[in-house]
Amino acid sequence: MGKIVVAMYLTLDGVMESPSWTMPYWDDSLARFQGEAQADAEALLLGRVTFEQFAAAWPHMKEEGADFMNGSVKHVPTTTLRTPAWNGVYLRHNVMAEIRRLREKKRLLVYGSGQLVRGLFREGLVDEYREMVFPLVLGSGKRLFDSQGKPFTFRQVSSRLTEKGVLLNIYRA
């Protein structure tokens, strides 16, 4: 049985965009939290923009997590990408139905990909939400949650705080 796990970096005011602001807060606790999610994943599910950003950066990185990021198959909903790259498998038709089929077979991990994640929440396809809340307010930027039209109910299964003040929450459907 598969599942979809979303791992999201957020500021206190809900901004998820361009998370270079996470770097001063990175520590072993945060790395372990990310490692746990990666250890349970069989593949990645990424939005096209996130996929392209990651594909430009990760192949050149040597840090912790690089082997997972570079070696994993990435399932990517797209109508614009044509040439397969960076272990990408493109989902082109009836994307949510394709994702449902993948979810039945694979444990998928989603990073970033705000538009995709909002769609997954709307469709009830998120099984676990791993939220990393950083102790800063940016005041502007893309937010993960907007008016969704219906509430999403999860139960919190764990919460811990890193030494640098990042709140690590896990919620399950």
C-alpha positions as CSV (number, residue, x, y, z in Angstrom):
1,M,0.0,0.0,0.0
2,G,1.3,3.4,-0.9
3,K,0.8,6.8,0.4
4,I,1.5,10.5,-0.2
5,V,3.6,12.4,2.3
6,V,4.0,16.2,1.9
7,A,7.0,17.8,3.5
8,M,6.7,21.6,3.7
9,Y,8.9,24.5,4.8
10,L,6.7,27.4,6.1
11,T,7.3,30.7,7.9
12,L,5.1,31.7,10.8
13,D,3.0,33.7,8.3
14,G,2.5,30.7,6.0
15,V,5.0,31.6,3.3
16,M,6.5,28.6,1.4
17,E,8.2,30.3,-1.5
18,S,11.9,30.2,-2.2
19,P,13.0,28.6,1.1
20,S,16.6,29.9,1.1
21,W,15.5,31.5,4.4
22,T,15.7,28.1,6.0
23,M,19.5,27.8,5.9
24,P,20.3,29.7,9.2
25,Y,18.0,27.3,11.0
26,W,19.4,24.1,9.6
27,D,20.7,21.6,12.2
28,D,20.9,17.9,13.0
29,S,17.3,17.7,14.2
30,L,16.0,19.2,11.0
31,A,18.2,16.9,8.9
32,R,17.0,13.8,10.8
33,F,13.3,14.9,10.3
34,Q,14.0,15.2,6.6
35,G,15.9,11.9,6.6
36,E,13.0,10.1,8.2
37,A,10.7,11.2,5.4
38,Q,13.2,10.2,2.7
39,A,13.9,6.8,4.2
40,D,10.2,5.9,3.9
41,A,9.8,7.2,0.3
42,E,10.1,5.1,-2.8
43,A,9.8,8.1,-5.2
44,L,9.2,11.8,-5.4
45,L,6.1,13.6,-6.7
46,L,7.0,17.1,-7.7
47,G,5.3,20.0,-9.4
48,R,6.9,21.1,-12.7
49,V,8.4,24.3,-11.3
50,T,9.9,22.6,-8.3
51,F,11.2,19.8,-10.5
52,E,13.0,22.2,-12.8
53,Q,14.4,24.2,-9.8
54,F,15.6,21.0,-8.1
55,A,17.0,19.5,-11.4
56,A,19.1,22.7,-11.8
57,A,20.5,22.5,-8.3
58,W,20.6,19.0,-6.8
59,P,22.9,17.2,-9.3
60,H,25.7,19.6,-8.3
61,M,25.2,19.1,-4.5
62,K,27.2,16.7,-2.3
63,E,25.4,17.3,1.0
64,E,23.3,15.0,3.0
65,G,20.2,13.9,1.1
66,A,21.9,14.4,-2.4
67,D,22.0,10.7,-3.1
68,F,18.3,10.4,-2.4
69,M,17.3,13.5,-4.4
70,N,19.4,12.6,-7.4
71,G,18.7,8.8,-7.4
72,S,15.0,8.9,-6.9
73,V,12.4,8.7,-9.6
74,K,10.5,11.9,-9.8
75,H,6.8,11.9,-11.0
76,V,6.0,15.3,-12.5
77,P,2.6,16.5,-13.7
78,T,3.5,18.6,-16.8
79,T,2.1,19.6,-20.2
80,T,5.3,21.5,-21.2
81,L,8.2,19.3,-20.4
82,R,9.1,16.9,-23.3
83,T,12.6,15.5,-22.9
84,P,13.0,13.2,-19.8
85,A,15.6,14.5,-17.5
86,W,16.9,13.8,-13.9
87,N,15.0,10.6,-13.5
88,G,11.7,12.4,-14.4
89,V,8.6,10.5,-15.3
90,Y,6.0,12.9,-16.7
91,L,2.3,12.7,-15.9
92,R,0.5,14.2,-18.8
93,H,-3.2,13.1,-18.9
94,N,-5.8,13.0,-16.2
95,V,-3.1,13.8,-13.6
96,M,-5.1,13.3,-10.4
97,A,-6.2,9.8,-11.7
98,E,-2.6,8.9,-12.5
99,I,-1.5,10.1,-9.0
100,R,-4.2,8.1,-7.4
101,R,-2.9,5.0,-9.2
102,L,0.7,5.8,-8.1
103,R,-0.5,6.3,-4.5
104,E,-2.0,2.7,-4.5
105,K,1.5,1.3,-5.3
106,K,4.2,3.7,-4.1
107,R,5.2,5.7,-1.1
108,L,5.6,9.2,-2.6
109,L,7.2,12.2,-1.0
110,V,6.3,15.8,-2.1
111,Y,8.6,18.8,-1.6
112,G,7.5,22.4,-2.4
113,S,5.1,22.2,-5.3
114,G,2.5,24.5,-3.9
115,Q,0.0,24.3,-6.7
116,L,0.3,20.5,-6.8
117,V,0.0,20.2,-3.0
118,R,-3.1,22.3,-2.9
119,G,-4.7,20.0,-5.6
120,L,-3.6,16.9,-3.6
121,F,-5.3,18.4,-0.4
122,R,-8.5,19.2,-2.4
123,E,-8.6,15.7,-3.7
124,G,-8.0,14.1,-0.3
125,L,-4.8,12.5,-1.5
126,V,-2.4,13.6,1.3
127,D,-1.9,10.8,3.9
128,E,0.8,12.6,5.9
129,Y,1.7,16.2,6.3
130,R,5.2,17.0,7.6
131,E,5.3,20.7,8.5
132,M,8.5,22.5,9.4
133,V,7.6,26.0,10.8
134,F,10.5,28.4,10.9
135,P,10.5,31.2,13.5
136,L,10.3,34.2,11.1
137,V,7.8,36.3,9.4
138,L,8.5,37.4,5.8
139,G,5.4,39.5,5.3
140,S,5.0,38.5,1.6
141,G,5.4,35.6,-0.7
142,K,3.4,32.6,-1.9
143,R,1.5,30.9,0.8
144,L,0.7,27.2,0.9
145,F,-3.0,27.5,1.9
146,D,-5.4,29.8,0.3
147,S,-9.2,29.5,0.3
148,Q,-9.7,25.9,-0.4
149,G,-13.5,25.7,-0.3
150,K,-13.5,22.8,2.2
151,P,-11.6,22.1,5.4
152,F,-8.9,19.4,5.7
153,T,-8.9,17.5,8.9
154,F,-5.8,15.8,10.2
155,R,-4.7,14.5,13.5
156,Q,-1.3,15.5,15.0
157,V,0.9,12.5,15.7
158,S,4.0,14.3,16.8
159,S,5.5,17.7,17.4
160,R,9.0,18.7,18.5
161,L,11.2,21.8,18.5
162,T,14.7,22.0,17.2
163,E,17.4,23.9,19.1
164,K,17.2,26.7,16.5
165,G,13.4,27.1,17.1
166,V,12.0,25.2,14.1
167,L,8.7,23.5,15.0
168,L,8.5,20.0,13.4
169,N,5.0,18.7,13.2
170,I,3.6,15.5,11.7
171,Y,-0.1,15.2,10.9
172,R,-1.9,12.2,9.4
173,A,-5.3,12.0,7.6
